[in-house]
Amino acid sequence: MNKDKVCKYCGEKLENNNCRCLKCGKDQRNFIKRNPLFIAFIIVLVLIVISIGVTFIKINSISKNNDSTEYIGLQNLLGDFWEDISITSDELIDEYENNEKNADLNYNQVFLELTGKVKNVEEIDKRTIKVQLETKKDSEYKIYCKFDQDENESYNEIKEYKPGQKITLTGNLVRKDKNLNMEYCILGDWETYYAFDNTFNIDLDLEDLLQQAKKDDTSIKLNKKKIMSFDSDILDYGYSYEDIIDYISKISDDEIIIIDISEKSGLKNRTITMKINEKEVSLKLSKDNTSFDESLVYQINRVLEENNSEKMLYYADMDCDEDFEIINIAYSTQEDINKINKIISKSNLDMSQFEKEEETESI
């Protein structure tokens, strides 16, 4: 004998095994039966994700086993975010000798941590050292590593390296024929590379400009140690205003003493509090953390003016493209800045003149 079905909510008998109770109106079906389209959507979504994963794996497999450069592996699609590659010079040469195209897919235009032995050290000019690493005598491939003085605190140490001495460096590999050129090299491993503040370095074009200015007027006192330069998106890459403020103190030779720096981020605004030459200052940033707020410079200048300082901070920027610009902050006298601005105006650089804002909103 069939047992009558009742509503699981109110206990009323269901008419003709109806899926909805006529008394309380509640649907008697479970979630899956009530939402068949939703379940189907989830199943399709899972299948798509699996399919994409399998496709990427196949692409990566093909790229490692196919001589055609038309195939791009998963590692290359993700670039530097895939992994920090550490390799010896012998291993690198072996991979290029075995399959040059495949090695290019994995290493060309990629930052590497490279370890090898020095064959030769050559000072190309006063600012650049080229180090050749030892390779197999019968190998056609050669490895050259370039170190720039402005990007290496260990520049003088690199010059003293002797043939046969072990060296570890991090840089960008660029292959030209049989020459494997390591560019933008930093002496040290990945940990050293990430710790090194390589964004705080004077821009090459601006340094050339200073050299030209000095030739035209030897009285100009400003030098590269008095200028900091960084990408305007620096804060997006993990740097803080505290880092920038500390560096401003350095380029002033500690004439500007900034301590007790506190950076607070709220939903609507961000605030920096600090002591500049013992004066407490609070600054509300007018921009988010994807760009640099130049009012920070002007606020520090306000304190310097109160102290009757001869030197001030001067701000300039150079637009490289729609999404990228170089910020330059100089610490010098108005007289020197005026002289350099004359050189800037005659150059073809797309750079704003160094300027010190005359009026800023009180904070």
Backbone torsions as a table, in degrees:
resi	resn	phi	psi	omega
1	MET	NA	126.9	-178.6
2	ASN	-72.3	132.1	179.0
3	LYS	-84.0	132.8	179.2
4	ASP	-65.6	139.8	177.4
5	LYS	-85.9	138.9	179.7
6	VAL	-121.7	159.3	179.2
7	CYS	-66.1	130.0	-178.9
8	LYS	-78.5	-1.9	179.0
9	TYR	-103.3	-46.4	-176.9
10	CYS	-115.7	-9.4	177.4
11	GLY	84.9	0.3	179.7
12	GLU	-71.0	145.5	178.0
13	LYS	-66.2	136.3	179.3
14	LEU	-86.7	129.8	179.5
15	GLU	-75.4	125.4	175.3
16	ASN	52.7	38.4	-179.7
17	ASN	54.7	34.2	-179.8
18	ASN	-62.9	145.4	-179.2
19	CYS	-80.9	-8.7	179.0
20	ARG	-125.3	132.5	-178.9
21	CYS	-72.6	129.3	-178.6
22	LEU	-74.5	-18.7	-178.6
23	LYS	-85.9	-53.9	-176.9
24	CYS	-99.5	-12.8	176.8
25	GLY	79.5	3.8	-176.8
26	LYS	-77.9	138.1	177.1
27	ASP	-75.7	129.5	-175.3
28	GLN	-88.0	-8.2	-176.5
29	ARG	-78.3	153.6	177.3
30	ASN	-77.6	177.6	-173.5
31	PHE	-61.3	-41.3	-177.0
32	ILE	-64.6	-43.2	-179.0
33	LYS	-71.0	-30.7	179.2
34	ARG	-75.6	-24.4	-174.2
35	ASN	-129.8	61.2	-178.0
36	PRO	-63.4	-36.1	-178.9
37	LEU	-67.6	-37.9	179.9
38	PHE	-64.3	-44.5	179.4
39	ILE	-62.2	-41.2	178.7
40	ALA	-62.1	-39.7	179.0
41	PHE	-62.2	-43.8	179.0
42	ILE	-61.4	-43.0	-180.0
43	ILE	-62.0	-45.3	179.5
44	VAL	-62.7	-41.3	-179.4
45	LEU	-62.5	-43.7	178.8
46	VAL	-62.3	-41.6	179.4
47	LEU	-64.1	-37.9	179.0
48	ILE	-65.0	-44.6	179.8
49	VAL	-61.3	-43.6	178.6
50	ILE	-62.5	-42.3	-178.9
51	SER	-62.6	-43.5	179.1
52	ILE	-62.8	-42.6	179.3
53	GLY	-61.5	-44.8	178.5
54	VAL	-62.8	-40.5	-180.0
55	THR	-61.9	-45.2	179.4
56	PHE	-61.8	-41.5	179.8
57	ILE	-62.8	-41.4	179.0
58	LYS	-65.3	-42.1	179.2
59	ILE	-60.7	-43.6	-179.2
60	ASN	-64.6	-39.1	179.9
61	SER	-66.1	-42.3	179.9
62	ILE	-63.2	-43.3	-176.1
63	SER	-63.5	-29.6	-179.0
64	LYS	-84.9	-14.3	-175.8
65	ASN	-122.9	9.0	-178.4
66	ASN	-124.2	137.8	-178.6
67	ASP	-77.0	-11.2	-176.2
68	SER	-77.6	130.8	177.9
69	THR	-78.7	0.1	178.3
70	GLU	-72.5	-21.7	-178.8
71	TYR	-89.1	133.5	180.0
72	ILE	-118.8	124.8	-177.4
73	GLY	-79.1	167.8	178.6
74	LEU	-61.2	-38.9	179.8
75	GLN	-60.2	-40.4	-179.0
76	ASN	-72.7	-32.2	178.0
77	LEU	-65.0	-36.2	-178.9
78	LEU	-88.7	-14.2	175.1
79	GLY	63.3	-140.6	-174.7
80	ASP	-65.1	-18.4	-177.9
81	PHE	-75.7	-11.9	-177.0
82	TRP	-70.2	-49.0	179.8
83	GLU	-169.7	159.8	172.0
84	ASP	-90.7	110.5	-174.1
85	ILE	-84.9	125.6	174.1
86	SER	-118.7	130.1	-173.9
87	ILE	-152.7	152.3	175.7
88	THR	-91.6	161.9	179.9
89	SER	-63.1	-37.6	178.9
90	ASP	-64.9	-42.1	179.2
91	GLU	-64.4	-39.6	179.9
92	LEU	-64.8	-44.9	178.3
93	ILE	-62.3	-43.3	179.7
94	ASP	-58.2	-43.3	-178.2
95	GLU	-66.1	-37.4	178.9
96	TYR	-72.7	-34.1	177.3
97	GLU	-70.4	-34.7	-179.6
98	ASN	-73.7	-42.0	-177.3
99	ASN	-161.2	96.8	-174.8
100	GLU	-63.3	-43.3	-177.5
101	LYS	-65.9	-41.4	179.2
102	ASN	-67.3	-38.1	178.1
103	ALA	-64.8	-37.9	176.9
104	ASP	-60.4	-40.3	179.7
105	LEU	-61.4	-33.9	-175.6
106	ASN	-90.8	-28.1	-169.2
107	TYR	-127.4	-28.1	-176.3
108	ASN	-67.1	133.9	-177.3
109	GLN	62.8	33.1	179.7
110	VAL	-127.8	141.2	175.5
111	PHE	-76.2	132.5	-177.1
112	LEU	-131.3	152.9	165.2
113	GLU	-98.2	117.1	-172.5
114	LEU	-119.0	132.4	178.1
115	THR	-121.4	133.2	179.3
116	GLY	-164.2	-167.3	178.1
117	LYS	-113.9	141.6	-177.5
118	VAL	-72.3	132.9	172.6
119	LYS	-101.8	-40.3	-177.0
120	ASN	-157.0	145.0	176.6
121	VAL	-122.1	124.5	-177.9
122	GLU	-130.7	128.3	176.3
123	GLU	-89.5	105.2	-175.8
124	ILE	-66.3	-47.4	174.8
125	ASP	-147.1	-168.1	-176.2
126	LYS	-71.8	-9.3	-175.4
127	ARG	-120.8	-5.0	-173.2
128	THR	-136.1	133.2	175.2
129	ILE	-116.3	135.9	174.7
130	LYS	-112.9	122.6	179.5
131	VAL	-110.8	124.6	174.8
132	GLN	-97.5	133.9	179.4
133	LEU	-94.9	153.6	177.3
134	GLU	-66.6	138.9	174.2
135	THR	-136.1	172.9	179.1
136	LYS	-59.2	141.1	-177.6
137	LYS	-60.6	-33.6	-176.7
138	ASP	-93.0	4.5	-177.8
139	SER	-84.8	140.3	176.5
140	GLU	-80.1	-17.6	-176.4
141	TYR	-85.1	139.4	176.8
142	LYS	-125.3	148.1	179.7
143	ILE	-117.0	124.3	178.4
144	TYR	-123.5	138.8	-177.8
145	CYS	-126.4	126.3	-178.1
146	LYS	-106.0	130.7	178.7
147	PHE	-116.7	127.7	178.6
148	ASP	-97.6	136.8	-176.4
149	GLN	-60.2	-39.1	-176.6
150	ASP	-68.5	-19.7	-175.9
151	GLU	-107.6	6.0	-176.7
152	ASN	-137.1	111.9	174.7
153	GLU	-68.5	-19.3	-178.9
154	SER	-96.5	24.6	-175.1
155	TYR	-56.9	-48.1	-179.0
156	ASN	-66.5	-31.6	177.5
157	GLU	-66.9	-39.6	-179.9
158	ILE	-63.0	-37.2	-179.4
159	LYS	-62.3	-25.4	-176.7
160	GLU	-90.1	-0.3	179.4
161	TYR	-63.1	139.7	-177.8
162	LYS	-108.3	154.7	176.4
163	PRO	-55.1	134.4	-179.7
164	GLY	92.0	-11.2	-179.1
165	GLN	-77.6	136.7	-179.5
166	LYS	-72.9	140.6	-179.8
167	ILE	-140.7	140.3	174.3
168	THR	-122.4	130.9	-177.4
169	LEU	-143.2	162.5	177.3
170	THR	-128.7	130.0	-178.4
171	GLY	-168.2	-177.5	-177.1
172	ASN	-98.5	122.4	-179.1
173	LEU	-84.0	127.9	175.9
174	VAL	-131.4	116.0	-178.6
175	ARG	-88.5	131.6	172.6
176	LYS	-127.6	104.6	-174.1
177	ASP	58.0	-117.6	-178.6
178	LYS	-99.9	6.8	177.8
179	ASN	-97.6	124.6	176.5
180	LEU	-100.1	102.3	-174.0
181	ASN	-98.4	120.7	174.7
182	MET	-92.4	116.6	-177.3
183	GLU	-111.8	162.3	-178.2
184	TYR	53.5	44.1	-173.2
185	CYS	-77.0	141.5	171.9
186	ILE	-119.5	132.2	178.2
187	LEU	-71.3	118.8	179.4
188	GLY	130.4	177.2	-176.6
189	ASP	-89.3	-169.5	-178.0
190	TRP	-60.1	-39.9	-179.1
191	GLU	-61.8	-41.1	177.1
192	THR	-65.4	-40.7	-178.0
193	TYR	-61.9	-46.0	-178.8
194	TYR	-70.0	-30.5	-179.4
195	ALA	-76.8	-25.5	-176.6
196	PHE	-74.6	130.8	-176.1
197	ASP	-84.8	68.2	-172.0
198	ASN	-77.3	-0.2	175.1
199	THR	-84.5	-22.9	179.6
200	PHE	-88.1	69.5	178.3
201	ASN	-139.5	141.5	-177.3
202	ILE	-59.1	137.3	179.4
203	ASP	-68.8	139.0	-174.8
204	LEU	-56.9	-44.3	-178.6
205	ASP	-62.5	-38.4	-179.1
206	LEU	-70.0	-37.0	177.9
207	GLU	-65.6	-42.6	175.8
208	ASP	-58.0	-38.6	179.3
209	LEU	-62.8	-41.9	179.1
210	LEU	-64.6	-40.9	178.8
211	GLN	-61.9	-40.8	177.9
212	GLN	-65.0	-40.9	-179.8
213	ALA	-62.8	-39.2	-179.6
214	LYS	-66.8	-35.6	178.5
215	LYS	-66.2	-38.1	-179.7
216	ASP	-75.0	-29.6	-177.3
217	ASP	-149.2	100.4	-175.4
218	THR	-68.8	-9.5	-179.6
219	SER	-79.5	-9.7	179.9
220	ILE	-67.2	123.8	-174.0
221	LYS	-93.8	-16.7	-173.8
222	LEU	-66.9	134.4	174.8
223	ASN	-131.5	175.0	-172.8
224	LYS	-63.5	-24.9	178.9
225	LYS	-70.8	-13.4	179.9
226	LYS	-97.9	9.4	-179.0
227	ILE	-129.4	133.6	171.1
228	MET	-110.7	146.5	-177.6
229	SER	-140.7	135.4	180.0
230	PHE	-156.6	160.0	177.0
231	ASP	-66.1	134.3	-179.3
232	SER	-63.9	-19.5	177.1
233	ASP	-92.0	17.3	-174.1
234	ILE	-55.6	-36.3	-176.4
235	LEU	-70.7	-20.9	176.2
236	ASP	-71.5	-21.8	-175.4
237	TYR	-97.1	15.0	173.8
238	GLY	103.2	-2.3	177.2
239	TYR	-85.5	157.6	-178.2
240	SER	-119.8	165.7	174.4
241	TYR	-62.1	-29.0	178.8
242	GLU	-61.3	-39.5	176.9
243	ASP	-61.0	-44.6	-178.5
244	ILE	-65.9	-43.0	-180.0
245	ILE	-63.0	-40.7	177.4
246	ASP	-60.5	-39.8	-178.5
247	TYR	-70.7	-32.7	176.0
248	ILE	-59.8	-38.7	176.4
249	SER	-62.6	-38.6	-177.8
250	LYS	-66.7	-43.9	-177.2
251	ILE	-70.7	-13.9	177.2
252	SER	-91.8	5.5	-174.8
253	ASP	54.3	38.3	177.8
254	ASP	63.7	18.8	170.3
255	GLU	-70.4	-28.1	173.8
256	ILE	-102.6	112.5	-179.7
257	ILE	-101.2	114.1	-179.4
258	ILE	-120.6	122.7	-177.8
259	ILE	-135.3	175.6	176.9
260	ASP	51.4	47.5	-178.8
261	ILE	-79.5	129.0	177.8
262	SER	-134.1	125.9	-179.0
263	GLU	-114.3	118.9	-179.1
264	LYS	-118.6	134.6	-180.0
265	SER	-114.6	125.2	175.8
266	GLY	-112.5	-179.4	-179.8
267	LEU	-67.9	-32.8	-175.1
268	LYS	-108.0	-26.2	-179.0
269	ASN	-152.8	168.3	177.8
270	ARG	-124.6	143.2	-176.0
271	THR	-131.7	139.7	173.8
272	ILE	-117.5	128.9	172.8
273	THR	-116.2	144.6	-177.2
274	MET	-166.1	170.0	172.5
275	LYS	-113.5	120.3	177.8
276	ILE	-108.3	114.4	-176.5
277	ASN	48.3	46.6	175.6
278	GLU	74.6	0.8	176.5
279	LYS	-98.0	129.3	-179.9
280	GLU	-75.6	132.4	-176.7
281	VAL	-133.6	139.1	174.6
282	SER	-124.1	129.3	-174.7
283	LEU	-127.5	122.3	173.6
284	LYS	-91.8	122.5	-177.1
285	LEU	-76.3	133.4	-178.5
286	SER	-88.7	-6.9	-179.5
287	LYS	-125.7	160.9	-179.9
288	ASP	-80.6	-172.6	-174.2
289	ASN	-82.8	15.1	176.0
290	THR	-99.5	-0.6	178.8
291	SER	-150.2	163.4	-176.3
292	PHE	-91.3	134.1	179.9
293	ASP	-94.4	105.4	-175.8
294	GLU	-67.0	-13.7	178.0
295	SER	-62.5	-19.8	174.4
296	LEU	-59.0	-42.5	179.6
297	VAL	-63.8	-44.8	-177.1
298	TYR	-67.2	-33.0	179.1
299	GLN	-67.2	-40.2	176.9
300	ILE	-65.2	-39.9	178.6
301	ASN	-60.9	-35.0	-179.4
302	ARG	-60.3	-40.1	178.0
303	VAL	-69.5	-38.6	179.0
304	LEU	-62.9	-39.8	178.7
305	GLU	-62.9	-39.4	178.9
306	GLU	-64.6	-27.1	178.7
307	ASN	-91.4	7.0	179.9
308	ASN	56.9	40.0	179.5
309	SER	-72.9	137.2	178.6
310	GLU	-71.6	-37.5	-177.9
311	LYS	-95.9	152.4	179.3
312	MET	-136.7	169.6	172.2
313	LEU	-91.3	136.5	179.7
314	TYR	-124.3	139.8	-170.2
315	TYR	-115.0	135.8	175.0
316	ALA	-148.1	156.7	176.5
317	ASP	-139.3	150.8	179.6
318	MET	-122.5	116.7	179.5
319	ASP	-79.4	126.3	177.8
320	CYS	-98.8	-41.7	173.7
321	ASP	-158.6	-167.9	-175.3
322	GLU	-62.9	-30.7	-173.1
323	ASP	-112.1	6.5	-172.5
324	PHE	-143.9	135.1	174.9
325	GLU	-149.0	153.4	178.4
326	ILE	-102.3	128.1	177.1
327	ILE	-97.9	130.9	177.0
328	ASN	-121.2	129.8	176.5
329	ILE	-123.0	121.6	-179.0
330	ALA	-108.7	147.9	175.6
331	TYR	-119.0	103.8	-175.9
332	SER	-161.8	-167.9	179.7
333	THR	-92.5	159.8	177.5
334	GLN	-60.6	-36.9	-178.3
335	GLU	-62.4	-46.3	179.4
336	ASP	-64.5	-41.9	-178.9
337	ILE	-64.0	-39.2	177.8
338	ASN	-60.4	-40.4	-179.9
339	LYS	-66.0	-43.4	-179.1
340	ILE	-68.4	-35.8	178.6
341	ASN	-61.2	-32.6	177.0
342	LYS	-65.3	-37.9	177.5
343	ILE	-68.6	-41.8	179.6
344	ILE	-59.9	-43.8	-176.6
345	SER	-65.4	-24.2	179.2
346	LYS	-88.9	-14.8	-177.0
347	SER	-86.3	172.9	178.7
348	ASN	-98.2	15.0	178.9
349	LEU	-73.2	136.8	175.1
350	ASP	-85.3	70.6	-173.5
351	MET	-130.2	134.9	174.6
352	SER	-67.2	149.0	175.7
353	GLN	-67.3	147.3	173.7
354	PHE	-59.8	131.1	-178.8
355	GLU	-144.0	153.9	175.0
356	LYS	-118.9	117.4	-175.6
357	GLU	-60.9	129.9	-176.8
358	GLU	-76.5	-38.5	-178.2
359	GLU	-129.5	133.5	176.0
360	THR	-131.5	153.5	178.8
361	GLU	-67.1	139.8	178.2
362	SER	-70.6	145.7	-176.1
363	ILE	-119.9	NA	NA
